């Protein structure tokens, strides 16, 4: 009986960890999509006035 309880507890731990792993894999937030890739058109327009 004790062995069965230990087995069920271990199985529950494994299931919990797999669920956490799947939750991480399904996370829709992707910060690399929000990073700036360089100066935008307003920055270029502002700095072209000074250099021209």
MOPAC internal coordinates of N, CA, C and O (Angstrom, degrees):
PM7 1SCF
backbone

  N    0.0000 0     0.00 0     0.00 0    0    0    0
  C    1.4591 1     0.00 0     0.00 0    1    0    0
  C    1.5295 1   110.32 1     0.00 0    2    1    0
  O    1.2310 1   120.44 1   135.99 1    3    2    1
  N    1.3183 1   116.77 1   -44.01 1    3    2    1
  C    1.4538 1   120.83 1  -179.77 1    5    3    2
  C    1.5297 1   110.69 1   -65.03 1    6    5    3
  O    1.2310 1   120.51 1   141.77 1    7    6    5
  N    1.3110 1   116.63 1   -38.23 1    7    6    5
  C    1.4629 1   120.60 1   179.23 1    9    7    6
  C    1.5286 1   110.22 1   -63.71 1   10    9    7
  O    1.2310 1   120.37 1   141.83 1   11   10    9
  N    1.3199 1   116.90 1   -38.17 1   11   10    9
  C    1.4677 1   121.33 1   179.16 1   13   11   10
  C    1.5186 1   110.70 1   -66.20 1   14   13   11
  O    1.2310 1   120.07 1   139.92 1   15   14   13
  N    1.3313 1   117.48 1   -40.08 1   15   14   13
  C    1.4636 1   120.93 1   178.01 1   17   15   14
  C    1.5266 1   110.95 1   -65.00 1   18   17   15
  O    1.2310 1   120.59 1   137.44 1   19   18   17
  N    1.3262 1   116.48 1   -42.56 1   19   18   17
  C    1.4623 1   120.03 1   178.10 1   21   19   18
  C    1.5229 1   110.96 1   -63.52 1   22   21   19
  O    1.2310 1   120.81 1   139.34 1   23   22   21
  N    1.3193 1   116.06 1   -40.66 1   23   22   21
  C    1.4623 1   120.72 1   178.54 1   25   23   22
  C    1.5275 1   111.04 1   -63.61 1   26   25   23
  O    1.2310 1   120.30 1   136.08 1   27   26   25
  N    1.3143 1   117.03 1   -43.92 1   27   26   25
  C    1.4658 1   120.99 1   179.44 1   29   27   26
  C    1.5297 1   111.29 1   -66.15 1   30   29   27
  O    1.2310 1   120.11 1   141.14 1   31   30   29
  N    1.3364 1   117.39 1   -38.86 1   31   30   29
  C    1.4536 1   120.98 1   178.22 1   33   31   30
  C    1.5288 1   110.37 1   -64.56 1   34   33   31
  O    1.2310 1   120.66 1   137.38 1   35   34   33
  N    1.3311 1   116.34 1   -42.62 1   35   34   33
  C    1.4764 1   120.90 1   178.67 1   37   35   34
  C    1.5313 1   110.46 1   -64.69 1   38   37   35
  O    1.2310 1   120.46 1   139.28 1   39   38   37
  N    1.3118 1   116.72 1   -40.72 1   39   38   37
  C    1.4575 1   121.25 1   178.06 1   41   39   38
  C    1.5294 1   110.90 1   -63.34 1   42   41   39
  O    1.2310 1   120.53 1   140.15 1   43   42   41
  N    1.3219 1   116.60 1   -39.85 1   43   42   41
  C    1.4648 1   120.68 1   178.25 1   45   43   42
  C    1.5298 1   110.47 1   -64.27 1   46   45   43
  O    1.2310 1   120.00 1   140.70 1   47   46   45
  N    1.3308 1   117.60 1   -39.30 1   47   46   45
  C    1.4624 1   121.13 1   177.13 1   49   47   46
  C    1.5239 1   111.14 1   -63.03 1   50   49   47
  O    1.2310 1   120.75 1   137.43 1   51   50   49
  N    1.3169 1   116.17 1   -42.57 1   51   50   49
  C    1.4690 1   120.47 1   179.98 1   53   51   50
  C    1.5254 1   110.36 1   -64.25 1   54   53   51
  O    1.2310 1   120.42 1   136.24 1   55   54   53
  N    1.3207 1   116.80 1   -43.76 1   55   54   53
  C    1.4670 1   120.74 1   179.41 1   57   55   54
  C    1.5230 1   110.21 1   -62.73 1   58   57   55
  O    1.2310 1   120.13 1   137.90 1   59   58   57
  N    1.3174 1   117.35 1   -42.10 1   59   58   57
  C    1.4637 1   121.40 1   179.48 1   61   59   58
  C    1.5245 1   110.81 1   -61.55 1   62   61   59
  O    1.2310 1   120.48 1   137.06 1   63   62   61
  N    1.3253 1   116.69 1   -42.94 1   63   62   61
  C    1.4727 1   119.90 1   179.68 1   65   63   62
  C    1.5251 1   111.75 1   -67.22 1   66   65   63
  O    1.2310 1   120.12 1   141.41 1   67   66   65
  N    1.3264 1   117.37 1   -38.59 1   67   66   65
  C    1.4646 1   119.97 1   177.40 1   69   67   66
  C    1.5286 1   110.57 1   -64.92 1   70   69   67
  O    1.2310 1   120.42 1   140.38 1   71   70   69
  N    1.3223 1   116.81 1   -39.62 1   71   70   69
  C    1.4597 1   119.78 1   178.76 1   73   71   70
  C    1.5267 1   110.69 1   -64.28 1   74   73   71
  O    1.2310 1   120.29 1   139.91 1   75   74   73
  N    1.3229 1   117.05 1   -40.09 1   75   74   73
  C    1.4644 1   120.19 1   177.94 1   77   75   74
  C    1.5268 1   110.28 1   -64.51 1   78   77   75
  O    1.2310 1   120.33 1   139.84 1   79   78   77
  N    1.3242 1   116.98 1   -40.16 1   79   78   77
  C    1.4624 1   120.87 1   178.55 1   81   79   78
  C    1.5324 1   110.79 1   -63.43 1   82   81   79
  O    1.2310 1   120.08 1   136.39 1   83   82   81
  N    1.3084 1   117.46 1   -43.61 1   83   82   81
  C    1.4625 1   120.44 1   178.82 1   85   83   82
  C    1.5264 1   111.67 1   -66.38 1   86   85   83
  O    1.2310 1   120.29 1   144.13 1   87   86   85
  N    1.3242 1   117.05 1   -35.87 1   87   86   85
  C    1.4657 1   120.08 1   176.93 1   89   87   86
  C    1.5253 1   110.46 1   -63.22 1   90   89   87
  O    1.2310 1   120.21 1   139.86 1   91   90   89
  N    1.3255 1   117.21 1   -40.14 1   91   90   89
  C    1.4629 1   120.29 1   177.10 1   93   91   90
  C    1.5251 1   110.89 1   -64.75 1   94   93   91
  O    1.2310 1   120.38 1   140.81 1   95   94   93
  N    1.3123 1   116.88 1   -39.19 1   95   94   93
  C    1.4667 1   120.86 1  -178.72 1   97   95   94
  C    1.5194 1   111.59 1   -68.69 1   98   97   95
  O    1.2310 1   119.94 1   150.00 1   99   98   97
  N    1.3272 1   117.71 1   -30.00 1   99   98   97
  C    1.4710 1   121.08 1  -178.53 1  101   99   98
  C    1.5129 1   113.31 1   -90.47 1  102  101   99
  O    1.2310 1   119.62 1  -176.82 1  103  102  101
  N    1.3160 1   118.33 1     3.18 1  103  102  101
  C    1.4611 1   121.75 1  -178.57 1  105  103  102
  C    1.5351 1   109.48 1   -64.17 1  106  105  103
  O    1.2310 1   119.57 1   -61.74 1  107  106  105
  N    1.3445 1   118.43 1   118.26 1  107  106  105
  C    1.4610 1   120.54 1  -176.01 1  109  107  106
  C    1.5320 1   114.00 1   -78.21 1  110  109  107
  O    1.2310 1   119.51 1   168.01 1  111  110  109
  N    1.3327 1   118.54 1   -11.99 1  111  110  109
  C    1.4617 1   120.43 1  -177.53 1  113  111  110
  C    1.5176 1   109.90 1   -73.31 1  114  113  111
  O    1.2310 1   120.66 1   -57.91 1  115  114  113
  N    1.3188 1   116.34 1   122.09 1  115  114  113
  C    1.4582 1   121.60 1   178.54 1  117  115  114
  C    1.5218 1   107.76 1  -127.63 1  118  117  115
  O    1.2310 1   119.88 1   -84.02 1  119  118  117
  N    1.3370 1   117.83 1    95.98 1  119  118  117
  C    1.4649 1   120.67 1  -173.43 1  121  119  118
  C    1.5199 1   113.14 1   -62.43 1  122  121  119
  O    1.2310 1   119.55 1   154.15 1  123  122  121
  N    1.3278 1   118.46 1   -25.85 1  123  122  121
  C    1.4604 1   118.64 1  -179.11 1  125  123  122
  C    1.5285 1   112.17 1   -64.78 1  126  125  123
  O    1.2310 1   120.22 1   161.38 1  127  126  125
  N    1.3195 1   117.19 1   -18.62 1  127  126  125
  C    1.4631 1   120.32 1   177.87 1  129  127  126
  C    1.5221 1   112.01 1   -78.50 1  130  129  127
  O    1.2310 1   119.95 1   166.15 1  131  130  129
  N    1.3363 1   117.71 1   -13.85 1  131  130  129
  C    1.4547 1   121.35 1  -175.47 1  133  131  130
  C    1.5227 1   113.30 1  -106.91 1  134  133  131
  O    1.2310 1   120.27 1   177.46 1  135  134  133
  N    1.3269 1   117.08 1    -2.54 1  135  134  133
  C    1.4614 1   119.43 1  -178.88 1  137  135  134
  C    1.5238 1   110.31 1   -73.31 1  138  137  135
  O    1.2310 1   121.09 1   -35.06 1  139  138  137
  N    1.3265 1   115.52 1   144.94 1  139  138  137
  C    1.4652 1   119.70 1   176.52 1  141  139  138
  C    1.5241 1   108.98 1   -71.65 1  142  141  139
  O    1.2310 1   120.94 1   -36.40 1  143  142  141
  N    1.3049 1   115.80 1   143.60 1  143  142  141
  C    1.4608 1   120.08 1  -178.27 1  145  143  142
  C    1.5246 1   111.98 1  -107.52 1  146  145  143
  O    1.2310 1   119.82 1  -174.94 1  147  146  145
  N    1.2952 1   117.94 1     5.06 1  147  146  145
  C    1.4560 1   121.03 1   179.14 1  149  147  146
  C    1.5114 1   110.28 1   144.20 1  150  149  147
  O    1.2310 1   120.68 1    -1.54 1  151  150  149
  N    1.3090 1   116.31 1   178.46 1  151  150  149
  C    1.4576 1   120.03 1  -179.94 1  153  151  150
  C    1.5313 1   111.61 1   -63.36 1  154  153  151
  O    1.2310 1   121.38 1   -35.63 1  155  154  153
  N    1.3115 1   114.97 1   144.37 1  155  154  153
  C    1.4593 1   120.24 1  -179.71 1  157  155  154
  C    1.5081 1   112.18 1   -93.27 1  158  157  155
  O    1.2310 1   120.11 1     4.98 1  159  158  157
  N    1.3156 1   117.39 1  -175.02 1  159  158  157
  C    1.4579 1   121.70 1  -176.84 1  161  159  158
  C    1.5292 1   113.61 1   -63.65 1  162  161  159
  O    1.2310 1   119.88 1   146.20 1  163  162  161
  N    1.3258 1   117.84 1   -33.80 1  163  162  161
  C    1.4795 1   119.24 1   178.46 1  165  163  162
  C    1.5234 1   110.51 1   -65.52 1  166  165  163
  O    1.2310 1   120.37 1   139.56 1  167  166  165
  N    1.3237 1   116.89 1   -40.44 1  167  166  165
  C    1.4627 1   120.63 1   179.30 1  169  167  166
  C    1.5269 1   109.76 1   -63.72 1  170  169  167
  O    1.2310 1   120.07 1   136.23 1  171  170  169
  N    1.3392 1   117.47 1   -43.77 1  171  170  169
  C    1.4622 1   121.07 1   179.94 1  173  171  170
  C    1.5280 1   111.13 1   -63.70 1  174  173  171
  O    1.2310 1   120.51 1   137.92 1  175  174  173
  N    1.3310 1   116.64 1   -42.08 1  175  174  173
  C    1.4642 1   119.93 1  -179.92 1  177  175  174
  C    1.5266 1   110.69 1   -64.30 1  178  177  175
  O    1.2310 1   120.40 1   138.44 1  179  178  177
  N    1.3113 1   116.85 1   -41.56 1  179  178  177
  C    1.4558 1   120.97 1  -179.02 1  181  179  178
  C    1.5275 1   111.23 1   -66.22 1  182  181  179
  O    1.2310 1   119.77 1   138.76 1  183  182  181
  N    1.3201 1   118.04 1   -41.24 1  183  182  181
  C    1.4595 1   121.26 1  -175.64 1  185  183  182
  C    1.5291 1   113.29 1   -84.75 1  186  185  183
  O    1.2310 1   119.52 1   164.04 1  187  186  185
  N    1.3190 1   118.52 1   -15.96 1  187  186  185
  C    1.4549 1   120.04 1   174.57 1  189  187  186
  C    1.5266 1   110.17 1   -73.54 1  190  189  187
  O    1.2310 1   120.57 1   149.61 1  191  190  189
  N    1.3375 1   116.51 1   -30.39 1  191  190  189
  C    1.4680 1   119.87 1   177.81 1  193  191  190
  C    1.5223 1   111.37 1   -62.42 1  194  193  191
  O    1.2310 1   120.42 1   140.02 1  195  194  193
  N    1.3462 1   116.80 1   -39.98 1  195  194  193
  C    1.4570 1   121.24 1  -177.86 1  197  195  194
  C    1.5252 1   112.33 1   -73.52 1  198  197  195
  O    1.2310 1   120.51 1   144.94 1  199  198  197
  N    1.3275 1   116.63 1   -35.06 1  199  198  197
  C    1.4677 1   118.71 1  -176.33 1  201  199  198
  C    1.5227 1   112.31 1   -84.29 1  202  201  199
  O    1.2310 1   119.97 1   159.76 1  203  202  201
  N    1.3306 1   117.67 1   -20.24 1  203  202  201
  C    1.4596 1   119.56 1  -177.34 1  205  203  202
  C    1.5170 1   114.15 1   -82.60 1  206  205  203
  O    1.2310 1   120.10 1   180.00 1  207  206  205

